[in-house]
């Protein structure tokens, strides 16, 4: 028993020591330990590469003071290598690695929600995980292991290449991670900013409308017009003086100075589908000195275009004209103080139909002429009622569109001229039947060349067998050609049968042609010219008249609303009939205003 006591004492001591150790370890386990993740207040999980980068950063900071001088050459080489291989994000929105940041991911972030803080540092955005980032993390692990092995083998006072590279990279990162405080305050970085993409160019803001370049006007001196309901009204008033060598353009005319007033206007619609056009003019002449002239003439006409169903189009026209009988007219009355006033009311209705490339047009027209009384120099009045007549006609045109620019056509016309009085003052039946046929060409080359021309034959057979029919070739033209910008050349031609009530005479066929030109010399200077040729062939005799005319003018616009205009004109009539020749020259100067 005595031999076992020491063992018993030893065992008791061991038990006591074990109990003491157990109690100490228990207290150690129960003591609360700080949780790094909670203290660091991190967002999301911390990757192994981030922990390794943080450990390397702390190691660099400890070695920075003693190894800066020794690691300078290696640091420079590492910097060159880093610049040669810049980071390239693998996906849109990724940001470069920032291994040299001065703060640790385990450090408590600074409060940035205090608006009264003097210096607020923007929180660094969380870098998204990419394939390139994972590859970089793997390379970092490999470099760390290699650095540890080299460190274990290096001699005292020797700096390894990886240590120098790590220190140099850390110094550069620390320098880059310390931006100016003002810049940091202005640039607030959030986690969501990483995912921000560049805006689509179409979504970017553009300049204001006022800042855009304004396209210059084709004609800066054109009339702006006045809005009247759904029409744009453009009036023009011209007042001037004319000095002429033959006031009434007759074989016995004398010189005079005339006051001439002209009012012209046009109105166009701004409708979406159909269209309307109204034109009109009025000219008033009064003598200031010389031969007595006091006359007025004018015309107004309107056109309405309506699109119907099934490729149908309707065109309606209506016009009124009042013109005194010309002193050079074959029906002019001698020995009168003023020639009778001829008034004309005309209208037409046409329907156009397109079938493939075929074009069909049927037009009906009515023209009524009536004359006022002639005042003789002895004070008596001569009635002109026997000259009043109405012409009814219908025209059928058929065309084939060879191309959008060229459409040949052929048309036939039939009509009837009916006089209000069956017998005139000389006992002749003046009513007649009208027939005609012609072929022509329509041109549509937009602003370059447009219009039509046709040739054929026209005949009016008078009911009275004692009078021959008025017949002859038919020529019609209405073309506009623009050889260059600012220049317009026009050609018009017309064939008219002029009936008469003179005894034993049927009338005549008048061919009229005009060649006009307009040139915009400058934006505010316009030149115009015209050449005229008229040929009158008397029916039943070899009598004829030839009328030649020429005109040239200039208009200088002071502004958009007013301009000065001038023109010179000459006209000469040569006839094989006695008492009809004359020459008239004139000069005009006036002021034109428009709106």
C-alpha positions as CSV (number, residue, x, y, z in Angstrom):
1,X,0.0,0.0,0.0
2,X,2.8,2.3,0.8
3,X,4.4,1.7,-2.5
4,X,1.2,2.9,-4.2
5,X,0.8,6.2,-2.5
6,X,3.3,8.2,-4.6
7,X,1.5,7.0,-7.7
8,X,-1.7,8.1,-6.3
9,X,-0.4,11.5,-5.5
10,X,1.1,11.9,-8.9
11,X,-2.2,10.9,-10.5
12,X,-4.0,13.4,-8.4
13,X,-1.6,16.1,-9.5
14,X,-2.1,15.1,-13.2
15,X,-5.8,15.1,-12.8
16,X,-5.7,18.6,-11.3
17,X,-3.5,19.9,-14.1
18,X,-5.8,18.4,-16.7
19,X,-8.8,20.0,-15.1
20,X,-7.1,23.3,-15.0
21,X,-6.2,23.2,-18.7
22,X,-9.7,22.1,-19.5
23,X,-11.1,25.0,-17.6
24,X,-8.8,27.4,-19.3
25,X,-9.6,26.1,-22.8
26,X,-13.3,26.2,-22.0
27,X,-13.0,29.9,-21.1
28,X,-11.0,30.5,-24.2
29,X,-13.6,28.9,-26.4
30,X,-16.5,30.7,-24.7
31,X,-14.8,34.1,-25.0
32,X,-16.4,36.0,-27.9
33,X,-14.1,36.3,-30.9
34,X,-14.4,39.1,-33.5
35,X,-15.8,38.0,-36.9
36,X,-13.7,39.5,-39.6
37,X,-16.5,39.5,-42.2
38,X,-18.8,41.4,-39.8
39,X,-16.2,43.9,-38.8
40,X,-15.2,44.5,-42.4
41,X,-18.8,45.1,-43.4
42,X,-18.2,43.5,-46.8
43,X,-20.8,43.1,-49.6
44,X,-20.9,39.6,-50.9
45,X,-18.4,36.8,-50.5
46,X,-14.6,37.4,-50.4
47,X,-12.7,35.4,-53.0
48,X,-9.4,33.7,-52.2
49,X,-7.6,35.9,-54.7
50,X,-8.9,39.0,-52.9
51,X,-7.5,37.6,-49.5
52,X,-4.2,36.8,-51.1
53,X,-4.0,40.3,-52.7
54,X,-4.7,41.8,-49.3
55,X,-2.0,39.8,-47.6
56,X,0.5,40.8,-50.3
57,X,-0.5,44.5,-49.9
58,X,0.2,44.4,-46.2
59,X,3.6,42.6,-46.8
60,X,4.5,45.4,-49.3
61,X,3.6,48.1,-46.8
62,X,6.0,46.5,-44.3
63,X,8.8,46.1,-46.8
64,X,8.2,49.4,-48.5
65,X,10.4,51.5,-46.2
66,X,13.4,49.3,-46.4
67,X,13.4,48.0,-50.0
68,X,12.5,51.1,-52.1
69,X,16.2,51.9,-53.0
70,X,17.1,48.3,-53.7
71,X,14.0,47.5,-55.7
72,X,14.1,50.6,-58.0
73,X,15.6,48.9,-61.1
74,X,13.4,45.9,-60.8
75,X,10.4,48.1,-60.2
76,X,11.1,50.0,-63.4
77,X,11.3,46.7,-65.3
78,X,8.1,45.5,-63.8
79,X,6.4,48.8,-64.6
80,X,7.5,48.5,-68.3
81,X,6.2,45.0,-68.4
82,X,2.9,46.1,-66.9
83,X,2.5,48.9,-69.5
84,X,3.3,46.5,-72.3
85,X,0.4,44.3,-71.2
86,X,-2.5,46.5,-70.2
87,X,-5.6,45.1,-68.8
88,X,-8.4,44.6,-71.4
89,X,-11.9,43.9,-70.1
90,X,-13.4,40.7,-71.4
91,X,-17.0,41.9,-71.3
92,X,-18.9,45.2,-71.6
93,X,-19.0,47.0,-68.2
94,X,-15.9,45.3,-66.7
95,X,-13.3,47.5,-65.0
96,X,-9.5,47.1,-64.7
97,X,-7.8,45.4,-61.8
98,X,-6.8,47.8,-59.0
99,X,-4.4,45.7,-57.0
100,X,-2.6,48.8,-55.7
101,X,-5.5,50.3,-53.9
102,X,-4.5,51.9,-50.7
103,X,-7.4,50.5,-48.7
104,X,-8.1,46.9,-47.7
105,X,-11.2,45.0,-48.3
106,X,-11.1,44.1,-44.6
107,X,-11.0,47.8,-43.5
108,X,-14.1,49.5,-42.3
109,X,-15.6,51.6,-45.2
110,X,-15.9,55.3,-44.6
111,X,-19.4,56.7,-44.2
112,X,-20.5,58.5,-47.4
113,X,-24.1,59.2,-46.5
114,X,-23.3,62.3,-44.5
115,X,-24.0,65.3,-46.7
116,X,-22.1,67.6,-44.3
117,X,-18.9,65.6,-44.4
118,X,-15.9,67.8,-45.6
119,X,-14.1,65.1,-47.6
120,X,-16.2,62.2,-48.8
121,X,-14.4,59.3,-50.6
122,X,-16.6,57.5,-53.1
123,X,-17.0,53.8,-52.5
124,X,-15.2,51.6,-54.9
125,X,-17.4,49.5,-57.2
126,X,-17.4,45.8,-56.9
127,X,-15.6,44.2,-59.8
128,X,-17.6,41.6,-61.7
129,X,-16.2,38.1,-61.9
130,X,-15.0,37.3,-65.4
131,X,-13.0,34.6,-67.1
132,X,-10.0,36.9,-67.4
133,X,-10.3,37.8,-63.7
134,X,-10.2,34.1,-62.7
135,X,-7.2,33.6,-64.9
136,X,-5.5,36.5,-63.3
137,X,-6.2,35.1,-59.8
138,X,-4.7,31.8,-60.8
139,X,-1.5,33.5,-62.0
140,X,-1.4,35.5,-58.8
141,X,-1.4,32.3,-56.7
142,X,1.4,30.8,-58.9
143,X,3.5,34.0,-58.5
144,X,2.9,34.0,-54.7
145,X,4.1,30.4,-54.4
146,X,7.2,31.1,-56.5
147,X,7.9,34.2,-54.5
148,X,7.8,32.2,-51.2
149,X,10.2,29.6,-52.6
150,X,12.7,32.2,-53.8
151,X,12.4,34.1,-50.5
152,X,13.3,30.9,-48.6
153,X,16.4,30.4,-50.8
154,X,17.6,34.0,-51.2
155,X,20.6,35.3,-49.3
156,X,20.4,38.1,-46.7
157,X,20.3,41.5,-48.3
158,X,19.2,40.1,-51.7
159,X,15.9,41.1,-53.2
160,X,14.1,38.7,-55.5
161,X,12.5,39.7,-58.8
162,X,9.0,38.9,-57.7
163,X,9.5,40.9,-54.5
164,X,10.7,43.9,-56.5
165,X,7.9,43.5,-59.0
166,X,5.4,43.3,-56.2
167,X,6.8,46.3,-54.5
168,X,6.9,48.4,-57.7
169,X,3.4,47.4,-58.7
170,X,2.2,48.3,-55.2
171,X,3.9,51.7,-55.3
172,X,2.3,52.5,-58.6
173,X,-1.1,51.3,-57.4
174,X,-0.8,53.4,-54.3
175,X,0.1,56.4,-56.3
176,X,-2.9,55.8,-58.7
177,X,-5.2,55.1,-55.8
178,X,-4.6,58.6,-54.3
179,X,-6.4,60.9,-56.7
180,X,-7.1,64.5,-56.0
181,X,-9.8,64.9,-53.3
182,X,-11.8,67.4,-55.4
183,X,-11.9,65.0,-58.3
184,X,-13.0,62.2,-56.0
185,X,-15.8,64.4,-54.6
186,X,-17.0,65.3,-58.1
187,X,-17.0,61.7,-59.3
188,X,-19.4,59.6,-57.3
189,X,-18.9,55.9,-58.2
190,X,-21.6,53.4,-57.3
191,X,-21.8,49.6,-57.8
192,X,-24.5,50.1,-60.5
193,X,-22.1,52.4,-62.5
194,X,-20.1,49.3,-63.5
195,X,-22.9,48.0,-65.6
196,X,-23.6,51.3,-67.3
197,X,-23.3,51.0,-71.1
198,X,-22.6,53.8,-73.6
199,X,-25.8,55.4,-74.9
200,X,-27.0,54.6,-78.4
201,X,-26.0,57.4,-80.8
202,X,-29.7,57.7,-81.8
203,X,-30.6,58.5,-78.2
204,X,-28.2,61.3,-77.8
205,X,-29.5,64.9,-77.6
206,X,-29.3,67.0,-80.7
207,X,-29.1,70.7,-81.2
208,X,-32.1,72.9,-81.2
209,X,-34.1,73.6,-84.4
210,X,-33.0,77.2,-84.4
211,X,-29.4,76.0,-84.6
212,X,-29.9,73.9,-87.7
213,X,-28.7,75.2,-91.1
214,X,-31.6,76.8,-93.0
215,X,-31.9,75.8,-96.6
216,X,-31.7,78.9,-98.8
217,X,-34.8,79.8,-100.8
218,X,-34.9,79.1,-104.5
219,X,-36.4,82.5,-105.2
220,X,-35.9,84.9,-102.2
221,X,-37.9,87.6,-103.9
222,X,-41.0,85.5,-104.7
223,X,-44.3,86.7,-103.4
224,X,-45.1,85.1,-100.0
225,X,-48.8,85.1,-100.5
226,X,-51.8,85.7,-98.3
227,X,-53.7,82.8,-96.7
228,X,-57.4,83.1,-97.5
229,X,-59.3,80.1,-96.2
230,X,-57.8,77.1,-97.9
231,X,-56.2,79.2,-100.7
232,X,-53.0,81.0,-101.0
233,X,-53.7,84.4,-102.6
234,X,-50.8,86.2,-104.4
235,X,-51.8,89.7,-105.8
236,X,-49.6,92.0,-107.9
237,X,-50.2,95.6,-108.6
238,X,-48.3,97.5,-111.3
239,X,-48.5,101.2,-112.0
240,X,-46.5,102.9,-114.7
241,X,-46.4,105.1,-117.8
242,X,-46.2,104.2,-121.4
243,X,-44.9,106.4,-124.2
244,X,-46.0,105.0,-127.6
245,X,-45.9,106.1,-131.2
246,X,-49.3,104.5,-132.0
247,X,-51.8,104.5,-129.2
248,X,-54.4,102.2,-130.6
249,X,-52.2,100.0,-132.9
250,X,-54.0,101.0,-136.1
251,X,-53.1,102.4,-139.5
252,X,-54.2,105.8,-138.4
253,X,-53.0,105.8,-134.8
254,X,-50.9,108.6,-133.3
255,X,-48.5,109.0,-130.4
256,X,-49.6,109.4,-126.8
257,X,-48.4,109.1,-123.2
258,X,-50.6,106.7,-121.3
259,X,-51.1,105.9,-117.6
260,X,-51.3,102.1,-117.3
261,X,-52.5,100.2,-114.3
262,X,-52.3,96.4,-114.2
263,X,-53.7,94.1,-111.4
264,X,-52.8,90.4,-111.6
265,X,-53.4,87.7,-109.1
266,X,-53.3,83.9,-108.6
267,X,-54.8,81.7,-105.9
268,X,-53.7,78.1,-105.3
269,X,-55.2,75.5,-103.0
270,X,-53.3,73.6,-100.3
271,X,-55.7,70.7,-100.2
272,X,-54.4,67.2,-99.4
273,X,-55.7,65.4,-102.5
274,X,-57.6,67.6,-105.0
275,X,-56.4,70.9,-106.3
276,X,-57.8,74.3,-107.4
277,X,-56.2,77.2,-109.3
278,X,-57.6,80.7,-110.0
279,X,-55.8,83.3,-112.2
280,X,-56.9,86.7,-113.2
281,X,-55.8,90.1,-114.5
282,X,-57.1,93.6,-115.3
283,X,-55.5,96.4,-117.4
284,X,-56.7,100.0,-117.4
285,X,-55.3,102.6,-119.8
286,X,-55.9,106.4,-119.8
287,X,-54.4,109.1,-121.9
288,X,-52.2,111.7,-120.2
289,X,-51.4,113.4,-123.4
290,X,-51.8,112.7,-127.1
291,X,-54.4,110.4,-128.7
292,X,-57.4,109.8,-126.5
293,X,-57.5,106.3,-125.2
294,X,-59.7,105.1,-122.3
295,X,-60.2,101.4,-122.2
296,X,-60.1,98.4,-119.8
297,X,-59.7,94.7,-120.3
298,X,-59.4,91.7,-118.0
299,X,-59.9,88.0,-117.5
300,X,-60.5,85.6,-114.7
301,X,-60.4,81.8,-114.9
302,X,-60.5,78.9,-112.5
303,X,-59.5,75.2,-112.7
304,X,-60.5,72.4,-110.4
305,X,-58.9,68.9,-110.4
306,X,-60.7,66.1,-108.7
307,X,-59.4,62.5,-108.3
308,X,-62.3,60.0,-108.6
309,X,-62.3,56.2,-108.1
310,X,-61.0,53.6,-110.5
311,X,-58.2,55.8,-111.9
312,X,-60.6,58.5,-113.0
313,X,-59.8,62.2,-112.8
314,X,-62.1,65.1,-113.5
315,X,-61.0,68.5,-114.7
316,X,-63.4,71.5,-114.7
317,X,-62.6,75.0,-116.0
318,X,-64.6,78.2,-116.0
319,X,-63.6,81.7,-117.2
320,X,-64.8,85.1,-118.1
321,X,-63.1,87.7,-120.3
322,X,-63.9,91.3,-121.3
323,X,-61.8,92.9,-124.1
324,X,-62.6,95.8,-126.4
325,X,-62.5,95.1,-130.1
326,X,-59.0,95.8,-131.4
327,X,-58.6,98.6,-134.0
328,X,-56.6,96.2,-136.2
329,X,-59.3,93.5,-136.1
330,X,-60.9,92.6,-139.5
331,X,-64.2,93.4,-137.8
332,X,-63.2,96.8,-136.5
333,X,-65.7,99.5,-137.2
334,X,-64.4,102.8,-138.6
335,X,-65.6,106.2,-137.4
336,X,-66.3,105.2,-133.8
337,X,-65.3,106.9,-130.5
338,X,-64.8,103.5,-129.0
339,X,-64.8,99.9,-130.3
340,X,-67.5,97.6,-129.0
341,X,-66.7,95.5,-125.9
342,X,-66.5,91.7,-126.6
343,X,-67.3,89.5,-123.6
344,X,-66.7,85.8,-123.4
345,X,-67.9,83.2,-121.0
346,X,-66.3,79.7,-121.4
347,X,-66.2,76.5,-119.5
348,X,-65.2,72.9,-120.0
349,X,-65.5,69.5,-118.2
350,X,-63.1,66.7,-118.9
351,X,-62.7,63.1,-117.6
352,X,-59.4,61.2,-117.8
353,X,-59.1,57.5,-117.5
354,X,-55.9,55.4,-117.4
355,X,-56.0,51.7,-118.5
356,X,-52.6,50.2,-118.3
357,X,-50.5,52.4,-120.5
358,X,-53.5,53.7,-122.4
359,X,-54.7,57.2,-121.7
360,X,-58.3,58.3,-122.5
361,X,-59.7,61.8,-122.2
362,X,-63.1,63.1,-123.1
363,X,-63.7,66.9,-122.8
364,X,-66.8,68.9,-123.4
365,X,-66.6,72.7,-123.8
366,X,-68.9,75.7,-124.2
367,X,-67.9,79.2,-125.3
368,X,-70.4,82.1,-125.6
369,X,-69.4,85.5,-127.1
370,X,-71.5,88.5,-127.0
371,X,-70.8,92.1,-128.1
372,X,-71.7,95.5,-126.8
373,X,-72.9,98.4,-129.0
374,X,-70.5,100.5,-131.0
375,X,-70.7,104.3,-130.4
376,X,-70.2,106.2,-133.7
377,X,-68.5,109.6,-133.8
378,X,-71.9,111.2,-134.9
379,X,-73.5,110.1,-131.6
380,X,-75.5,107.2,-132.9
381,X,-75.3,103.6,-131.6
382,X,-74.7,100.6,-133.8
383,X,-76.0,97.3,-132.5
384,X,-73.8,94.2,-132.6
385,X,-76.4,91.6,-131.6
386,X,-76.0,89.6,-134.9
387,X,-72.4,88.7,-133.8
388,X,-73.4,86.9,-130.6
389,X,-72.8,83.2,-130.8
390,X,-72.2,80.0,-128.8
391,X,-69.7,77.3,-129.7
392,X,-70.3,73.7,-128.4
393,X,-67.6,71.2,-128.8
394,X,-66.5,67.7,-127.7
395,X,-63.0,66.3,-127.9
396,X,-61.9,62.7,-127.5
397,X,-58.2,62.0,-127.0
398,X,-56.4,58.6,-127.0
399,X,-52.8,58.3,-125.9
400,X,-50.2,55.5,-125.3
401,X,-47.5,56.1,-122.6
402,X,-44.3,54.9,-124.3
403,X,-42.4,56.1,-121.2
404,X,-43.2,58.3,-118.2
405,X,-41.7,61.2,-120.2
406,X,-43.3,60.6,-123.6
407,X,-47.0,60.0,-124.5
408,X,-48.1,60.1,-128.2
409,X,-51.7,60.9,-128.7
410,X,-54.4,61.4,-131.3
411,X,-57.7,63.3,-130.9
412,X,-60.8,64.2,-132.8
413,X,-63.1,67.1,-132.3
414,X,-66.7,67.8,-133.3
415,X,-68.7,70.9,-132.5
416,X,-71.4,73.3,-133.5
417,X,-71.4,77.1,-133.6
418,X,-74.9,78.6,-133.1
419,X,-75.7,82.3,-133.6
420,X,-78.3,84.0,-131.4
421,X,-79.9,85.4,-134.6
422,X,-80.5,82.9,-137.4
423,X,-79.9,85.6,-140.0
424,X,-77.4,88.4,-139.6
425,X,-78.0,92.0,-140.7
426,X,-77.0,91.1,-144.3
427,X,-79.3,88.1,-144.5
428,X,-76.7,85.2,-144.1
429,X,-77.1,82.1,-142.0
430,X,-73.9,82.2,-139.9
431,X,-74.2,79.0,-137.9
432,X,-71.7,76.3,-138.7
433,X,-70.5,72.8,-138.0
434,X,-67.0,72.2,-136.7
435,X,-64.8,69.1,-137.3
436,X,-61.1,68.5,-136.6
437,X,-58.5,65.8,-136.2
438,X,-54.9,66.0,-134.9
439,X,-52.0,64.1,-133.5
440,X,-49.4,65.2,-131.1
441,X,-47.0,64.4,-128.3
442,X,-47.1,64.9,-124.5
443,X,-43.8,65.5,-122.8
444,X,-43.1,65.3,-119.0
445,X,-39.5,65.6,-118.2
446,X,-40.3,67.5,-114.9
447,X,-38.6,70.9,-114.7
448,X,-36.4,70.3,-117.8
449,X,-39.1,70.0,-120.5
450,X,-42.8,69.7,-120.2
451,X,-46.0,70.4,-122.2
452,X,-47.5,69.2,-125.5
453,X,-47.7,70.0,-129.2
454,X,-50.0,68.8,-132.0
455,X,-50.7,69.3,-135.7
456,X,-53.8,68.4,-137.7
457,X,-56.7,69.9,-139.7
458,X,-59.6,72.0,-138.6
459,X,-62.8,73.0,-140.6
460,X,-66.0,74.9,-139.9
461,X,-68.7,74.6,-142.6
462,X,-71.2,77.5,-142.6
463,X,-74.9,76.7,-143.1
464,X,-75.3,79.3,-145.8
465,X,-74.2,77.7,-149.1
466,X,-73.1,81.1,-150.4
467,X,-70.2,81.2,-148.0
468,X,-67.2,78.9,-148.2
469,X,-66.1,76.9,-145.1
470,X,-63.3,78.2,-142.9
471,X,-60.7,75.5,-143.0
472,X,-56.9,75.0,-142.7
473,X,-54.0,73.3,-141.0
474,X,-54.2,73.2,-137.2
475,X,-51.2,73.8,-135.0
476,X,-51.1,73.9,-131.2
477,X,-48.2,74.1,-128.8
478,X,-47.6,74.8,-125.1
479,X,-44.0,73.9,-124.1
480,X,-41.6,75.0,-121.4
481,X,-37.9,74.3,-121.5
482,X,-35.3,75.0,-118.8
483,X,-31.8,74.7,-120.3
484,X,-30.2,75.7,-117.0
485,X,-31.3,76.8,-113.5
486,X,-32.9,80.2,-113.5
487,X,-33.7,80.2,-117.2
488,X,-37.1,79.3,-118.7
489,X,-37.9,79.2,-122.4
490,X,-41.5,79.0,-123.5
491,X,-43.2,78.2,-126.8
492,X,-46.9,78.6,-127.4
493,X,-48.9,78.2,-130.6
494,X,-52.6,78.5,-131.3
495,X,-55.0,78.2,-134.2
496,X,-58.2,80.2,-134.1
497,X,-61.1,80.4,-136.5
498,X,-62.4,84.0,-136.6
499,X,-66.0,84.3,-137.8
500,X,-67.3,87.5,-139.2
501,X,-70.7,89.1,-140.2
502,X,-69.2,91.2,-143.0
503,X,-71.2,90.8,-146.2
504,X,-70.1,87.9,-148.5
505,X,-67.2,87.0,-146.2
506,X,-66.8,83.8,-144.2
507,X,-64.0,84.9,-141.9
508,X,-60.4,83.8,-141.5
509,X,-58.0,81.4,-139.8
510,X,-55.4,83.0,-137.4
511,X,-52.2,81.3,-136.5
512,X,-50.4,82.8,-133.5
513,X,-47.0,81.8,-132.1
514,X,-45.0,83.2,-129.1
515,X,-41.4,82.4,-128.1
516,X,-40.7,83.8,-124.6
517,X,-37.6,83.7,-122.4
518,X,-37.0,84.5,-118.7
519,X,-33.6,84.7,-117.1
520,X,-32.8,85.3,-113.4
521,X,-29.7,87.4,-113.8
522,X,-29.4,87.9,-110.1
523,X,-31.5,87.1,-107.1
524,X,-33.2,90.5,-107.4
525,X,-32.8,91.1,-111.2
526,X,-35.0,89.3,-113.7
527,X,-34.8,89.7,-117.5
528,X,-37.6,88.7,-120.0
529,X,-38.1,88.8,-123.7
530,X,-40.6,87.7,-126.3
531,X,-40.9,87.2,-130.0
532,X,-44.3,87.0,-131.7
533,X,-45.5,85.9,-135.1
534,X,-49.1,86.0,-136.3
535,X,-50.4,85.0,-139.7
536,X,-54.0,85.6,-140.7
537,X,-55.4,83.9,-143.8
538,X,-58.6,85.2,-145.2
539,X,-61.1,82.6,-146.4
540,X,-62.3,82.9,-150.0
541,X,-59.5,85.3,-151.1
542,X,-55.8,85.6,-151.2
543,X,-55.7,88.3,-148.5
544,X,-53.4,87.8,-145.5
545,X,-51.8,89.7,-142.6
546,X,-48.4,89.2,-141.1
547,X,-47.8,90.6,-137.6
548,X,-44.3,90.6,-136.1
549,X,-43.5,91.8,-132.6
550,X,-40.5,91.9,-130.2
551,X,-40.3,92.8,-126.5
552,X,-37.6,93.0,-123.8
553,X,-37.8,94.0,-120.2
554,X,-36.1,94.1,-116.8
555,X,-37.5,93.9,-113.2
556,X,-35.3,95.0,-110.4
557,X,-36.6,94.0,-107.0
558,X,-35.9,96.4,-104.2
559,X,-37.2,93.9,-101.7
560,X,-39.6,90.9,-101.6
561,X,-42.6,93.2,-101.9
562,X,-41.6,96.0,-104.4
563,X,-39.6,96.4,-107.6
564,X,-39.0,98.6,-110.6
565,X,-39.9,97.3,-114.0
566,X,-39.3,98.5,-117.6
567,X,-39.8,97.2,-121.1
568,X,-39.6,98.2,-124.7
569,X,-41.8,96.8,-127.5
570,X,-42.2,97.1,-131.2
571,X,-45.0,95.7,-133.4
572,X,-45.5,95.8,-137.1
573,X,-48.4,94.6,-139.3
574,X,-47.9,94.1,-143.0
575,X,-51.0,93.2,-145.2
576,X,-51.8,92.8,-148.9
577,X,-55.2,94.5,-148.1
578,X,-55.4,98.2,-148.3
579,X,-55.4,100.4,-145.1
580,X,-54.2,97.8,-142.7
581,X,-50.4,98.4,-142.3
582,X,-49.1,100.0,-139.1
583,X,-46.0,100.2,-136.8
584,X,-46.2,100.8,-133.1
585,X,-43.2,101.3,-130.7
586,X,-43.5,101.9,-127.0
587,X,-41.5,102.3,-123.8
588,X,-42.9,101.5,-120.3
589,X,-41.6,102.3,-116.8
590,X,-43.4,101.4,-113.7
591,X,-43.4,100.2,-110.1
592,X,-44.5,96.7,-109.2
593,X,-45.7,95.7,-105.7
594,X,-46.7,92.2,-104.7
595,X,-47.7,90.2,-101.6
